[in-house]
Amino acid sequence: MPRVFDLTNGPIARGIVLFALPLLGASVIQQLYSTVDLLFVGNVLGTQATAALGVGSLLITCLVGLFSGISVGANVRVANLVGAGDQVGAIRSCRMSLLLGLFGGFALVLAGEALANPFVVWMEIPPDAAADALIYLQFAVAASLPIAVYNTCAGALRGLGDSRSPLLAQLIGGLFNIGANGAALCVFELGIAGCALATFLSNAVAAFIAAAILLGTPEEAKGRGGWIDWEFGRFVLLFGLPIAAQTLAITVSNVVVQHQVDLLGVEAVAAFAIYLKVELPIYFPILAMGQAATTFVAQNDGAGKQSRCVRGVRVCQVICLILTVALSAMMLAVGPWAFGLFDRDEAVVSLGLAMIGTTFPFYFFYAVLEVQADAIRGYGHSLAPALAVLFNICVLRIVLVLALGVNGSNVVEVAMTYPITWFTAMVSVLACKKVMRIG
């Protein structure tokens, strides 16, 4: 088992920053997989393949999202055990996390193969891109297995306070992905299928490294703990189900948005796919601070240090807001360059700039939403924040998008649904926290 990083003692801000930085790096590298795919596909295969990749990636995200709650549940449970000083329980929980990742990953692959063709048909994307999207999905769904394994192992490692090992695994896998994409598209000319193959292989490398580190038990702990922990499995599943439903709901809402965008033409489809990449420099620090809040609260709650939990959440929130405002302003300034990096089509760039101009100034709503919801999960409560996000990010956003579709819409109007639902979800989560009297 890797070295445990104790978040229950020492300066709060320093501990949170040191823990969050590797989380940020790992998230950036993990998402760079698909960004690298988009760069290679956009510059080598063109706009049609870019649109196909964007649509195909949505199904993969949806499938993996179903399993996201398992990772968060593993994080919270292991962190609780660490805070309580139960090393044997933590070791057993880490091993059980790997088993859950393997079995769940196989299930995701089977589901993805069955859903690939119906998904492409339902999305009604332009015919020229539909064939490439189906080819991409038929190969890329296999990556659901290593992604699931990596995420569960990374969740357990974060619970131990080890945020550096997931970063190392993603760094090596990310470098492999660059080389694999170059070889598949530029040397062997495998087209969109080659891109999917590179995604699978690079995620497999990252998953193997994360699992090897997680199982690297020191001599004094060998043979202790065992592999099967039904109590851990029960907690993770019950805790993870609301988060999985929330993640799936967000992805479904994005699918509905994507479907509405598909009706506006291939340039709009490509612009939306690139928008989801251009927003990542803002989203990643928010995600890292939310994950840090979860682990910090879970460890300190396990140790019975409630006042430290409250102070830690406040520190996470302040840091997150400062970063979000600064990065939003920066990305608005470099928007033309960022969109032009992925696609040189002037229509695509123009549509993309209109979208970020509508959403980025209000991204701080999402910063509050993420940190506060993740803090509630750190206390062991996943249902309340999931319901708040489910209603707003999924139900309300879908209603707004469909209402726009009835009256005819453009990209800017579709983009407006994001800040509106960020705000309503933020208010709902803060209300839940007050009612539950947490922090």
C-alpha positions in Angstrom: 0.0 0.0 0.0 1.4 3.5 -0.9 2.4 5.9 1.8 -0.6 7.5 3.5 -0.7 11.3 3.4 -2.3 12.7 6.6 -4.7 15.6 6.1 -5.9 15.6 9.7 -2.9 17.5 11.0 -0.8 20.5 9.9 -1.6 23.8 8.1 -4.9 23.4 6.3 -4.2 25.5 3.2 -0.8 24.0 2.6 -2.1 20.4 2.9 -5.0 21.1 0.6 -2.8 22.7 -2.1 -0.2 20.0 -2.0 -2.9 17.4 -2.2 -4.9 19.2 -5.0 -2.0 20.0 -7.3 -1.4 16.3 -8.4 -5.2 15.9 -8.7 -5.2 18.8 -11.1 -2.3 17.4 -13.0 -3.9 13.9 -13.3 -7.3 15.3 -14.4 -5.5 17.5 -17.1 -3.6 14.5 -18.4 -6.6 12.2 -18.4 -8.6 14.6 -20.4 -5.7 15.4 -22.7 -6.1 11.9 -24.0 -9.3 13.0 -25.8 -7.8 16.4 -26.5 -4.8 14.8 -28.2 -7.3 12.6 -30.2 -9.2 15.7 -31.3 -6.0 17.5 -32.3 -4.8 14.6 -34.4 -8.2 13.9 -35.9 -9.0 17.5 -36.6 -5.7 18.2 -38.3 -5.2 14.9 -40.1 -8.8 13.7 -40.9 -10.8 17.0 -41.0 -14.0 18.5 -39.7 -16.2 15.5 -40.5 -14.1 13.2 -38.3 -13.9 15.9 -35.6 -17.7 15.9 -35.4 -17.8 12.1 -35.3 -15.3 12.0 -32.5 -17.2 14.5 -30.5 -20.5 12.6 -30.7 -18.8 9.2 -30.1 -17.0 10.5 -27.0 -20.3 11.4 -25.5 -21.4 7.8 -25.2 -18.1 6.8 -23.7 -18.4 9.6 -21.1 -22.0 8.4 -20.4 -20.9 4.8 -19.8 -17.9 5.7 -17.6 -20.2 8.2 -15.7 -22.3 5.3 -14.6 -19.3 4.0 -12.7 -18.0 7.3 -11.3 -19.9 6.9 -8.0 -17.8 3.8 -7.2 -14.6 5.9 -7.4 -16.0 8.6 -5.1 -17.4 6.0 -2.7 -14.0 4.3 -2.5 -12.3 7.6 -1.9 -14.7 8.5 1.0 -14.6 5.1 2.6 -10.8 4.6 2.5 -10.3 8.2 3.7 -12.6 7.5 6.7 -10.7 4.4 7.6 -7.4 6.3 7.3 -8.7 9.1 9.6 -9.8 6.4 12.1 -6.4 4.7 12.0 -7.7 1.4 10.6 -4.8 0.3 8.3 -6.1 -3.3 7.8 -9.5 -2.1 6.8 -7.9 0.4 4.4 -5.8 -2.3 2.7 -8.8 -4.6 2.3 -10.9 -1.7 0.9 -8.2 -0.9 -1.7 -8.1 -4.4 -3.0 -11.9 -4.6 -3.2 -11.8 -1.3 -5.2 -9.7 -3.0 -7.9 -12.1 -5.9 -8.1 -15.1 -3.6 -8.5 -13.2 -1.8 -11.3 -12.6 -5.0 -13.2 -16.1 -6.4 -13.0 -17.7 -3.1 -13.6 -15.5 -2.3 -16.5 -16.4 -5.6 -18.3 -20.1 -4.7 -17.8 -19.5 -1.2 -19.4 -17.8 -2.7 -22.4 -20.7 -5.1 -23.1 -23.2 -2.2 -22.7 -21.2 0.0 -25.0 -21.1 -2.5 -27.8 -24.8 -3.0 -27.6 -25.6 0.7 -27.5 -23.2 2.0 -30.2 -25.4 1.7 -33.2 -28.7 2.8 -31.6 -26.9 5.8 -30.1 -25.5 7.0 -33.5 -28.9 6.5 -35.1 -30.7 8.4 -32.2 -28.3 11.3 -32.3 -29.3 12.1 -36.0 -25.9 13.5 -36.7 -25.0 14.5 -40.3 -24.8 11.4 -42.5 -21.2 12.1 -43.5 -20.1 12.0 -39.8 -22.4 9.1 -38.7 -20.3 6.3 -40.3 -17.1 7.6 -38.7 -18.8 7.9 -35.3 -20.0 4.3 -35.4 -16.6 3.0 -36.4 -15.0 5.0 -33.6 -17.5 3.7 -31.0 -17.1 0.1 -32.0 -13.5 0.2 -31.1 -13.4 2.9 -28.4 -15.9 1.3 -26.0 -13.2 -1.3 -25.1 -11.5 1.6 -23.3 -14.3 1.6 -20.7 -12.6 -1.3 -18.9 -9.2 0.3 -18.2 -10.9 3.6 -17.5 -13.1 2.0 -14.9 -10.1 0.2 -13.3 -8.1 3.4 -13.2 -10.8 5.4 -11.7 -11.5 3.0 -8.9 -7.8 2.6 -8.1 -7.3 6.3 -8.2 -10.3 6.8 -5.9 -8.8 4.5 -3.3 -5.4 6.1 -3.7 -6.9 9.5 -3.1 -8.6 8.2 0.0 -5.1 7.2 1.3 -4.0 10.8 0.7 -1.9 9.7 -2.3 -2.7 12.0 -5.1 0.7 11.7 -6.8 0.5 8.1 -7.9 -2.6 8.7 -10.1 -0.7 11.6 -11.7 2.2 9.4 -12.5 0.0 6.8 -14.1 -1.8 9.4 -16.2 1.5 11.0 -17.2 2.9 7.8 -18.6 -0.4 6.8 -20.2 -0.7 10.3 -21.8 2.7 10.2 -23.3 1.9 6.8 -24.7 -1.3 8.2 -26.2 0.5 10.9 -28.1 2.9 8.3 -29.7 0.1 5.9 -30.4 -2.0 8.5 -32.1 0.9 9.6 -34.2 1.6 6.1 -35.3 -2.0 5.1 -35.9 -3.0 8.2 -37.9 0.2 9.4 -39.6 2.2 6.2 -40.1 -0.3 3.3 -40.4 -3.2 5.6 -41.6 -5.8 3.6 -39.7 -8.2 6.6 -39.6 -10.8 7.1 -36.9 -10.4 3.5 -35.7 -6.7 4.1 -35.1 -7.6 7.0 -32.8 -9.9 4.6 -30.8 -7.2 2.0 -30.6 -4.7 4.6 -29.2 -7.3 5.6 -26.6 -7.7 2.0 -25.4 -4.0 1.2 -25.2 -3.0 4.4 -23.4 -5.8 4.0 -20.8 -4.7 0.4 -20.3 -1.2 1.5 -19.5 -2.5 4.1 -16.9 -4.8 1.5 -15.3 -2.0 -1.1 -15.0 0.3 1.4 -13.3 -2.4 2.6 -10.9 -3.4 -0.9 -9.9 0.2 -2.0 -9.4 0.9 1.0 -7.1 -2.4 0.3 -5.2 -1.4 -3.3 -4.6 2.2 -2.5 -3.6 1.8 -3.5 0.0 4.7 -3.1 2.4 6.2 -6.2 4.1 4.5 -5.6 7.4 1.0 -5.5 5.8 1.3 -8.5 3.5 -1.3 -11.1 4.1 -3.4 -8.8 6.1 -6.8 -7.5 5.2 -7.7 -10.0 2.5 -9.5 -9.2 -0.8 -13.2 -9.4 -0.2 -14.9 -6.8 1.9 -18.7 -7.0 1.6 -19.3 -4.1 3.9 -17.0 -1.9 1.8 -18.8 -3.1 -1.4 -22.2 -2.3 0.1 -21.2 1.1 1.2 -19.5 2.0 -2.1 -22.5 0.8 -4.1 -25.1 2.6 -2.0 -23.0 5.7 -1.8 -22.1 5.6 -5.4 -25.6 5.0 -6.9 -26.8 8.6 -6.4 -23.5 10.0 -7.8 -23.7 7.6 -10.8 -27.2 8.8 -11.4 -26.1 12.4 -11.2 -23.2 11.9 -13.5 -25.4 10.0 -16.0 -28.0 12.7 -15.8 -25.4 15.4 -16.6 -24.2 13.4 -19.5 -27.7 12.8 -20.7 -28.4 16.5 -20.6 -25.2 17.1 -22.6 -26.4 14.5 -25.1 -29.7 16.4 -25.4 -27.8 19.6 -25.9 -25.6 17.9 -28.4 -28.7 16.6 -30.3 -30.0 20.1 -30.5 -26.7 21.4 -31.7 -26.6 18.6 -34.3 -29.7 20.1 -35.9 -27.7 23.3 -36.5 -25.2 21.8 -38.9 -21.8 20.2 -38.9 -20.0 23.5 -38.1 -22.1 23.8 -34.9 -21.3 20.1 -34.0 -17.6 20.7 -34.4 -17.7 24.0 -32.4 -19.5 22.3 -29.6 -17.0 19.4 -29.5 -14.2 21.9 -29.3 -16.0 24.0 -26.7 -16.0 21.0 -24.4 -12.2 21.0 -24.7 -11.6 24.8 -24.4 -13.5 24.9 -21.1 -11.3 22.3 -19.5 -8.6 24.8 -18.2 -11.4 26.3 -16.0 -13.1 23.0 -15.2 -10.1 21.1 -14.0 -9.0 23.3 -11.1 -12.7 23.3 -9.9 -12.7 19.5 -10.1 -9.4 19.2 -8.2 -10.6 21.5 -5.4 -13.8 19.5 -5.1 -11.9 16.2 -4.9 -9.6 17.8 -2.3 -12.7 18.9 -0.3 -14.1 15.4 -0.3 -10.9 13.7 0.9 -10.1 16.4 3.4 -13.6 16.2 5.0 -13.7 12.4 4.9 -10.3 12.0 6.7 -11.1 14.6 9.3 -14.6 13.4 9.8 -13.2 9.9 10.4 -10.8 11.4 12.9 -13.7 13.3 14.6 -12.3 16.8 13.8 -15.4 18.6 12.8 -14.2 22.2 13.2 -11.2 21.4 10.9 -13.6 20.0 8.3 -15.4 23.4 8.2 -12.2 25.4 8.0 -10.9 23.1 5.2 -14.1 23.5 3.1 -13.8 27.3 3.4 -10.2 27.3 2.3 -11.1 25.0 -0.7 -13.9 27.4 -1.7 -11.8 30.6 -1.6 -9.0 29.1 -3.6 -11.4 27.6 -6.1 -13.2 31.0 -6.7 -10.0 32.9 -7.2 -8.7 30.4 -9.7 -12.1 30.2 -11.6 -12.4 34.0 -12.0 -8.8 34.3 -13.2 -8.9 31.4 -15.6 -12.3 32.4 -17.1 -10.9 35.8 -17.9 -7.7 34.3 -19.4 -9.7 31.8 -21.6 -11.9 34.5 -22.9 -8.8 36.5 -24.0 -7.2 33.5 -25.8 -10.5 32.1 -27.2 -9.7 32.8 -30.9 -6.4 31.1 -30.7 -7.8 28.1 -28.6 -10.5 27.4 -31.2 -8.2 27.9 -34.1 -5.9 25.3 -32.7 -8.5 22.6 -33.2 -10.2 23.8 -36.4 -9.3 26.5 -38.9 -12.8 26.9 -40.2 -13.9 30.5 -39.6 -17.5 29.5 -39.0 -16.5 27.0 -36.4 -14.3 29.5 -34.6 -17.0 32.2 -34.6 -19.6 29.9 -33.1 -17.2 28.7 -30.5 -16.4 32.3 -29.4 -20.1 33.1 -29.1 -20.5 30.1 -26.8 -17.6 30.9 -24.4 -18.7 34.6 -24.3 -22.1 33.4 -23.0 -20.9 30.8 -20.4 -17.4 31.7 -19.1 -18.3 34.9 -17.2 -20.6 32.8 -15.0 -18.4 29.8 -14.4 -17.9 30.9 -10.7 -21.5 29.5 -10.1 -20.2 26.1 -10.9 -17.1 26.6 -8.7 -19.4 27.0 -5.6 -21.6 24.2 -6.7 -18.8 21.7 -7.1 -16.9 22.4 -3.9 -20.0 22.5 -1.7 -21.5 19.3 -3.2 -18.2 17.4 -2.8 -17.9 18.6 0.8 -21.3 17.1 1.6 -20.2 13.8 0.0 -17.1 13.9 2.2 -19.4 13.7 5.2 -20.8 10.5 3.8 -24.0 12.0 2.2 -24.4 11.5 -1.5 -28.1 11.5 -2.1 -29.0 15.2 -1.3 -26.4 16.8 -3.6 -27.1 14.3 -6.3 -30.8 15.1 -6.3 -30.1 18.8 -6.4 -27.8 18.5 -9.3 -30.1 15.9 -11.0 -33.1 18.2 -11.0 -31.2 21.3 -12.2 -28.4 20.1 -14.5 -30.5 17.4 -16.1 -34.3 18.1 -15.8 -34.2 21.9 -15.9 -31.5 22.0 -18.6 -33.3 19.5 -20.8 -36.6 21.5 -20.4 -34.9 24.7 -21.4 -33.1 23.2 -24.4 -36.2 21.5 -25.7 -38.2 24.7 -25.2 -35.6 26.5 -27.3 -35.8 23.8 -30.0 -39.6 24.3 -30.3 -39.2 27.9 -31.1 -36.0 27.6 -33.1 -32.6 28.1 -31.5 -29.0 29.1 -32.2 -25.8 28.2 -30.5 -25.8 31.1 -28.1 -29.3 30.3 -26.8 -28.3 26.7 -26.2 -25.2 27.8 -24.4 -27.3 30.1 -22.1 -28.8 27.0 -20.5 -25.4 26.2 -18.8 -25.0 29.2 -16.6 -28.7 29.3 -15.8 -28.7 25.7 -14.5 -25.3 26.2 -12.7 -26.9 29.0 -10.7 -30.0 27.1 -9.8 -28.0 23.9 -8.9 -25.7 26.0 -6.7 -28.6 27.5 -4.8 -30.1 24.1 -4.3 -26.9 22.5 -2.9 -26.4 25.4 -0.5 -30.0 25.0 0.7 -29.4 21.2 1.2 -26.3 22.0 3.2 -28.2 24.4 5.4 -31.1 22.0 6.0 -28.7 19.2 6.8 -26.7 21.5 9.2 -23.4 20.4 7.7 -20.4 22.7 8.0 
